[in-house]
């Protein structure tokens, strides 16, 4: 179903392209990256928060071709303008080859329609959900850009003025329906996403807050359970009511259908012509009990953007992550195991990568640190061989993170990441007990070669601590064609 959706959207939009001969905003990129590490896997920041396109192997080649185009309907505008509120159609595809030339994957294949503040997107496309800095953050607790994008239909509205408030009160939101595919414990499950934010302020200082809601639902597994995939079942997920979706025995009280979780996010921002300062908080919850003032688990971020022309320091991010409480103010039977679920045993993971923060570890990653102790599950194996609440094995983390972007010249820029973590595993006694201290670092240099359409990038990453000592590097070249 999801593949047919992607193909149909692309054929329709490319037909529009052919009929109208719109090539005004055509962009083509092609590039390749070579990565190598001292271990049989890569340092964390060489493979994480890259939308799942790089393999976690000792060495590999990753090559891609990306084509995008957009055009305005009904007006003589030759290029896409994000500030123009007219009707736009855009589309694109980004195809990768990696795993020593043995694997092809589609990172993006989408069609998009935007009119005024509304945008509808269908297919597979890059998306980071949350107010964290998209260039420097360790990763949003909701959707971080760590995993391969999930195929979905997405309707979003940008910040829009509330009537009669003279621009002082605004709201924005998003509503999605997606397909999780077969690489899951419960097959062919759906994804439901929505969020709603409000913002107060009209001038330099603004305050905002919102809530994100995620649910994987409607899956089934032979010999285990078949859950409700009906329209009524979808509505039960959307509203978050407690009901038996087919996964609860008759002698037990119903719970919320599917695998549900969310983020409460709020913050403040101050911006003038030279700087932007943002203080942001994300508080996670995997059940209703997590929505509690006693919940101190959070990702706290301070983001600074320097907009002055000619400045060397362009961006600076500081983050503090705390997820070790895990609802310990409740009895043990009600405590959180973030990103895990008893029925949807894959948890908040897609194609072997955690969808949220990559500072957590699933069995796929933890087995590299502790070989043989956290063997990844075979999601096609019988249900009784796959244990509940046991795929995300390190979700109690305390740490700090710093990121910076420097512009050394008009053509040369650098990115620096330094992350310190204490890793407590999950609620079980395992290989992460006592806690393991780990550092993750990255230094990247990018060069747009003058008078050419080429850009070069060199990256070195070094991890050290109780989990792993590993150094790796990545060298890439990218060719850009803009019509």
N, C-alpha and C positions, 0 to 999 in steps of 0.2 A: 504493500500500500504506500509506504513512505517513498520508495524508489519511483513508483509510478507518479506520485505527486511531484517529485523533483523534475522528472522528465517532462511532464505535462506543462509545468510552469515555464521551464526553459524553452520548450518548443513554441509556446504561445508568445513569449516575449521576444524571442529571436525572429518570429514571423513578423511581429510589429516592427522590429528593427529592419528587416529586409524590405518590407513594404514602404516604410517611411525613409529608408536610407539614412537613419540617424547614426552618424559616426562621430558626433561632435565631442563626446566625452569618453571615447574609447581609451582604455588603458590596458596595456599588456605588460606583465612581469614574468620573467623566467629566472630561476636561480638554482644554485646547488650549495649544499653545506656538507662539510666533512667533519666528523666528530671522532675523537679518540680519548680514552681514559686509561688510568693506571689500573683500575679494577675492571671486572667484567660488566660493569654498569657505569652510568654517568653520574657525576655530581648533580645534586638536586636541581640547581638553577639552570643547568644546561638542557634539561628536559621538561621541567615544570613550567606551568603558566604559558605554554606555547601551543595550546589547543590540540595537544596529543599527536603532533605530526612528526616528532623525532623519537626513534626507538631508543630504549634504555639498554644499549649494548656497549661493549668495549670500544668498538669502532663501527662506523656506518657512513653511508652516503644518503643524503636526502635531497631530492630534486623536485622542483614543482614548476607549474605553469599556471598563471592566474590571468583571467580576462574579466574586466568589468566595463560596464557602460551605463550611462544614465542620460536622460533628456527630459526637458520640460515640454509639456503638452499645451498647445494653444497660445504660445508667445514666442517671439524670436529671441530666445535666450540660448546662447551657444554652449554654455558650460553649466554644470551643476552648482547651485548656490544654496548653501544650507540656510541662509537667512531669508531666501525667497520663499514665500508661502504658497506658491502656485502648485499645480499638479505635476508631479514628477514620476517617471517610471525608471527603475534601475534594476540591474540584474548582473550576475557574475558567477564564475566558477573558479575554484582553486583546487587543482589535482596534484597529489604528491606520489612519489615513488620512493620507498626506503627499504629497510631490511635487506641490504645487499642486493637490491634490484628485484627482490622477490615479492614485494607487497605494493599494491596501489590502493590509495584511499582518497576519498573526496573530503577535503576540509570544508569547502563551501560550494554550494550550488543553490542559488536562491533567486527569487524574483521579489521586487519590492515596489509598492505604490505609496507615495506620500502626497497628502493634500493638507495644506495649512499645518495644524499641529498633530494630525493623525498620520500614522504610518502602519501599513500592513505588510508583513513579510512572510513568505512561505518558502520552506526548504531548509537547508542547513547553512548556518551563517554564524560568524563570530559574534559573541555577546558576553559581556561581563555585566552582572547585575549587582548593583550596590554603588555607594558613593565613594568607594575607595579610589585612590589614584590608579588608573589603568596601566600606567607605565612602570610604576615603582612598587606597588603594594605587594606584600607577601601572598595576597589572595583573599578575595571576598569570601566570607563564610557561606554565602549563598551560591552563586555561580561565578567562578573565578577565572575562567579561561584556561583551566588546567587540562580538561578533558576535551576530546573531539566534540565539536558542536552536535547537539541532539537535533534531529529533524523535527520541525514543528511549524505550526501556524501561529503567528504572533501579531497581536494588535496592540499598539502603544500610542499613548498621547503624551506629548511633551508638556512642560509646565504651561498651564493655561490660566488666565485670570478668572477668578470667581466674580460673577456679576455683582455690581454695586459696591465693590471694595476698592475701586480706583487703582487696581494693580498691586495693592498691598497684600492680598491673599491669593495664592495660586495652588494648583494641584496638578499632579501627573500620575500616570498609572500604566499598567501593562496586563495583558491577559493572553495566555498561550495554551495550546493543546499540542502535545508531542507524542512521539513513538519511541519506546526504549529498545525495541528490537529483540533479538534472540540471545544476546550475550548477557543474560540475566538468569537468576535463579527461577523467578516466575517469568515465563516467556510472554512476549507480545504485550507487555504492560504499556499503559499510556502514561504520559506525563501531564500534569496540570501545574501551571505557574500563574501567579498573579501578584501584583503589588500595587500599593497606593501610597502616595506621598503628598504632603501639604507643605507649603513654604510661606513664611511670613516675612515681609520686608520688601522694600521697593528700591532702596538706594544701595549704599556700600555694604551695609550689614544685613544679613538674612539668617533666619532660623528655619530649620526644616525637620521633618520627621515622617516616618512611614513604617510599613510592615510588608514583609515578603512572605509568601506562602507557596510551598512546594509539596506536591503529592505524586508519588508513583502508585498507580492503581490499575485494577482490571486484569492483572496477569494470572497465569495458571501454570500448573506443573502436573504432569501425569503421576497419579498415585499420591498426590499431596493435597492440592486444593485448586478449585476453580472459583474465581471471584466475579463479582457482578460487573459486567461491561456495558450495561444498558444505559440509556439516557438518564433514567432515574438514578443509576449508580453514579454517573458523572455528576449529577446535581448534588448528591450526598457528599461527594468529594469537594465540590466547589464551596458548599456551605459549611463543611467541616463538622457536620452533626455526628453524633454517636449512633451507629447502626451496624447491624451484622451484614457485611458484604459477602458472606459465604466463607470467610476464613476463621470464624469463631464457632466453637462447639456449642450445641444447643443449651448446655448446662452452664454456660459462662455468660457474663454480661457483655453486651456489644461494646466495641470501641470505635474510634474513627476509622473509616475505611481506607485501605491502602497504607502506604508508608509516607506519613506526613511530617513536615518540619517547617521551620520558619525562622525569620530574622526580624528583630525589632531594631530599626536604625534611626538615628537622629543626630543632629549636629548644627554647627553654625559656620558661616563663611563671611569673610570681609574682603572686598575687592575694590581696587581703584585702577588707575591707568598703568601703574607700575607693578603691583603685587596682588597676589591672591592668597589668602590664608584660610585654611579649612580645618576644623576640628570635627572628627566624625567618630561615632560609636556604633558598633554592631553587637547586639546581644542575641545569641542563638537559643532556640528551643526546639526540642524534638517531640514534645508533648505539651499539653496545656499547662502542666505543672511548672514548665519552664518560664511561663509568663508570670513572673513574681518579682517583687522588689528585692527579695533576698537573693536573686540570681545575680552573682557578680561575674560570671563568665562573659567575656567580651573581646572584641578586637577594637582597640582604640587607636586612632590615626590622627597625626598632624601633618598636613600637606601644605607646602609652600611653593608657589609658582612665581618666578621672577620674569616679568614681561618686558623689562627694559631692554631696548635694542643694544646689542653689543656686549651684554653681560655674559660672564663666563658661567656662573652657576645658574642653571635654568629651573631645576626642580629639586626639592628636598622633601623626603618623607621619613617620618618616624612612626613606628607602630609598636604596640604592646599587645600581646596575645595571652589570654588567660582562659583555659577551659578545664581546669582541674577540679572545679567544684562539682560539676555534673549533678546538680540537684541534691547534694548531700544533706539538705535540710528536710528531706523526706526519707521515709524508710527505704531500705536497700532495694525492695521490690519495685519502687517507683523511680529509681534514679536513672538519669540519662545515660545512654551510650551513644554519643553523637554520631550521626550518619549511619547507625546500624538499625536493623529491624528484625523482629522475630519471624515474620512471614516472608517479607521481601528481603531475603538474606544477602543479596548483593549489596544492599544499602545505597548510599549516595555515591554511586560509582557508575561510570559509563566507559566501555571499552578499556577496562583495566585501570583507568585513571579516576581519582577522586574528583567529583564535580566541584566541590568547595575548596577549602584551603589545602594546598599540597603539604603544609606542615604537619597534617595528620598523615598516617601511613596505613594503607591497606595491606593485605597479605602479599600482594604482588610486589610491593616495594619493600616491606619488612623482611621478606624472605631473602633479599639481597644482603641485608645486615646480619641476619641470623639464619644461614642456610639450613634447610630441613626442618626448622621449627615453625615456620609460618608458610607452609606449602600452599600456593594459590588453589582455590577450589576449582573443580571442573563443573561448570554450571549445567552440564548435560548429565552429570552423575545422578544416581538415585538420591532422593531427598534426605534419606536417613544417614547419608554420608557427609552432608553439609550442615554444619551446626548453626543454630540461630545466634544472632548478635555477635558474629565471630569473623566478619570480613574486614572491618575497619578496626585494626588491632592496636593502634596508637591514636587516641583521640583526647587524651588528657595532657595538654601541652602548656608550658609556661615559657614565654620567650619575648625577645625584642628584635626589631628589624629596622634597618636604616637603608635608604636608597637615595641616590643622587644622580642627576644628569648634568653634565658640563658641556658647554660649547667651546672648544679650544680655538676654533676658527669658523668661517662661514661653511666650510666643507667637512670639518672633523668634529665629532661629538663622542662623548664617553658615557657609559652607565655603570654605576657601582652599586652592588648589593652586599650587605653584611647582615647575617641573621644568627642569633644565639637562641638556643632552645634547651629546656629541660623536658624530657619525654618520659611520661609516667605510664605509658601503655593505656589499657582500659581498666575496667573494674575487676578483672581477673588478675591473679598473680602469674606473671609470665616473664618472658625474656627482658622486658623493660623494667623489671623490678630487681634492685632499686633503680631509681630514675637514671636515665642516660642523658649526659650533656653532649650536645652536638652543635657545631658551627657550620654554616653554609655561606660561601662567599662567591662573588662573581665580579669580574672586570671585563667590560666590553668596549671596543673602540670601533666606530663607524666612520667611513670616509666616502663621501660622494665625489668621485673622480671628476675634476673640472673638465669642461668641454667634452664630456662623454655622457652616455646614458647608463653608466656603470656605477655601482656602489659596492664597496668591500667592507667586510665586517670580520673582526677577530675577537674571540672571547676566550678567557681563561677562567675556570672555576675550581675552587679548592674547598673541599669539605674535610673537617677534622673533628675528632672527639671520640666518645665512647661507642658510637654506632659504626663509624667508618672514617678512614683516612684515604682520600681519593682526590686526585687531580685530573682535570680533563680540559680539553680545548676544542674549539669549533672555529673553522674558517669558512666564510661564505662569500659568494659573489652573486650579485643581483643585476639584471638588465631590465631597464624600464623604457617602455615606449608610451608616450602620451600623444594623442592625436591633437 
